[in-house]
Amino acid sequence: SSDAGPAPQRPGRQVVKDLADRLAPTRLLVYRNHEPEPLRFHVFDPPGWRPGDTRSCFLIIHGGGWRGGETRGLYAIADYFARRGMVAISMDYRLVKGNIPPLVCVQDGRSAVRYLRTHAKELGIDPQKIVAGGGSAGAHVAVGTTLFDSMDNGDDDPSVSPVPQALVLYYPVIDTSAEGYGHARCGSRWQELSPVHRVKPGMPPTIVFHGTGDTVTPFKGARRFHDEMLKAGNRCELVVHEGGVHGYFLYDLALFEQVLRRTDDFLTSLHLLEPRPTGKEQ
């Protein structure tokens, strides 16, 4: 499906970052003790939340090429879904230096989902209503929770599933071949780390947002991923933004709100969200 309207050709200031700068999580929670810095969940609790609730959970993972980016970068997405009744969490993960395959990033994503399941009661979430999403390399980490079975932190409990109930992929790193993004960084392990090459039946329902003008993570990778998902019998929606550059909706508030609503509709269709109240927008 296609969202109409021209994309900003010369991205200026990230309005979504401006929104994030005015937001703060309800609480910070260490999900993995790692040296030198523990890895934390930045938790946005919904209105009226209590421990023991069985809310849906949205785990959002920031981008930055596996080497940078900020956990606060997608706070505005977490804030929106918290206001819609979910426990929304932006997560820290280990970043890599130089041309090192992003294995630790994927490992931490899988650890994070397992932590949500084993601590569901104190987090006030339903362990069978977890959404993993992210932007760019964060979206790669999100889909890695499902696809990269060989990439676990050694102290994880393999009996706890790291696979979420749904995936939300914003302008994802989805192809790590020479035609995609991160090929040199992934080196000889690129195929192991390339979602488009690893699609299999039985994956969670997935929605992908991508711009046709994306030269960072080329659009054809997203199109191919969508086709492979359908071929494997999985539910997958591809929301195409004509001419959209990498991170297209981060620069335009109207586009950002459009993307939130479309994500909202997708999660509502999976019964992971209650429908929006009629007659008023969130």
Summary of the structure (lengths in Angstrom):
residues: 282
radius of gyration: 17.3
end to end distance: 23.0
largest distance: 53.1
contacts: 1001
relative contact order: 0.16
helix: 33%
strand: 19%
